[in-house]
Amino acid sequence: MAVDPTPVLWDRILDEVQRRLPTPQAFDTWFQPVRARVVTDVALELEAPSLFFVQWIQQHYLEPLAESAHSVLGAAPTIRFTVVPELAVVPTTPARVPVAAPRGGLTPAGRPPLGGGGFLSGSPESDDSGLLPRYTFDTFVVGGSNQMSYAAASAAAEQPGRIYNPLVIYGGTGLGKTHLSNAIGHRVRQDNPGAVIFYMSAEKFMNQMIAAIQAGTTIAFRDKYRRADVLLIDDIQFLATKDATQEEFFHTFNALYGAGSQIVLTSDKPPREIEGLAERLVSRFHQGLVVDVKPPDLETRVAILQKRAVADRFYLPGPIALLIASHVKGNVRELEGCLLRLIAYTSMARRSEPTEEMAQDILAEFVHAESLAIDPETIVNSVVVHYGVTRDQLMGKRRTASVALPRQVAMHLMRRQTTLSLSEIGRIFDRDHTTVMHACDKIERLKHSDRRMKEVIERLAETIQNGR
């Protein structure tokens, strides 16, 4: 009996496809679930789990697939797809899921074990390091948007104080800055259990400094942090305009740097773009490596969902992961928020796994919430027209009353009528989040004390809502 060559030929084509794709996630997400029905030099007939799969491959990966088939078969077969929903069912035997494992091979999938397990021990550090247990390199999903920052963090963790020191990681909210910062601390602790490590936000550093001054324990405060082997500070943009805190941190930074300790900082923008940050601090921050993290692409978002689901011992079918990831494009926290809601829905429905209907319900709420958000540009245009200023003046550095007030009104309206955070609004105007907070508070006070201001704000809000 003749042996069917289809499986062997398809495996060889897959090998070629994998070499042509930009990331491992792309291959695992889109080609692992695909099966070959016929492979000849005339026709390549493939089975995919959904129409969504077929459309995505045809739009994004048809060329590498065709090139791979030609390389193996020596011909250019006609490529046809058939939708076979049964392929979406995860087999009970171990299979690969689209998760990028930073150190080593791919993570085995299938249904996660019902007892224990996960990626972490789950026990917090017994000392006062402040490290967040869940944020390790093992739980971080690497994709095209964060490869550089991941590589830099890994290098800093492998050789603390000797390479990329300081390391500054910047980017938007929920993209993994805190995760990478903590992962460095965990890796150093793993390699050197006796290392002195501190992780905290810049705001906490300031609050502890103030408390030490009030209690007369300033020397103890300085000694504590200047003996660190690794100091991890989140949201350094909070230091802007805090002169006393910047002074203290400047000397702490110098002491640690001189001792060869590793310093890792995160912020929402590059240090040079943080208004109100002392030039001598900016200079020191840039003497190391400054690297950014960007929003994850689709394949990375799928991988993040799958990895988090495994960590939570929750079975997440691939098509549902794709459905969520294709709609939720903001940041990791939004992805995880949708997943947590899906877990809750599944539990309340007393089902062993989620359904597509559940995911659609959650996404409908999410998309509805997104649709309520006003485009910031609409707000800018409305304020510019009302106050008779130019867009450049509104976005510029001038602080005269004729420009400052309209700018503060625009910030207030963005905070009120969009889902943007203070930091995100600040980036639009090239300001820090404290400036936005001050503007919002000022306009709120004016609304209560000045009837005309209240009327202006309400009229602008109505105009913006109607013209969105």
Secondary structure by P-SEA (a helix, b strand, c coil): ccccaaaaaaaaaaaaaaaacccaaaaaacccccccccccccbbbbbcccaaaaaaaaaccaaaaaaaaaaaaccccbbbbbbbccccccccccccccccccccccccccccccccccccccccccccccccccccccccccccccaaaaaaaaaaaaccccccccbbbbbcccccaaaaaaaaaaaaaaaccccbbbbbcaaaaaaaaaaaaaacaaaaaaaaaaaccbbbbccccccccaaaaaaaaaaaaaaaaaabbbbbbbccccccccccccaaaaaaaaccbbbbbccccaaaaaaaaaaaaaaacccccaaaaaaaaacccccaaaaaaaaaaaaaaaaaaccccccaaaaaaaaaaaaaaaaacccaaaaaaaaaaaaccccccccccccccccaaaaaaaaaaaaccccccaaaaaaaacccaaaaaaaaaaaaaaaaccaaaaaaaaaaaaaaaaac
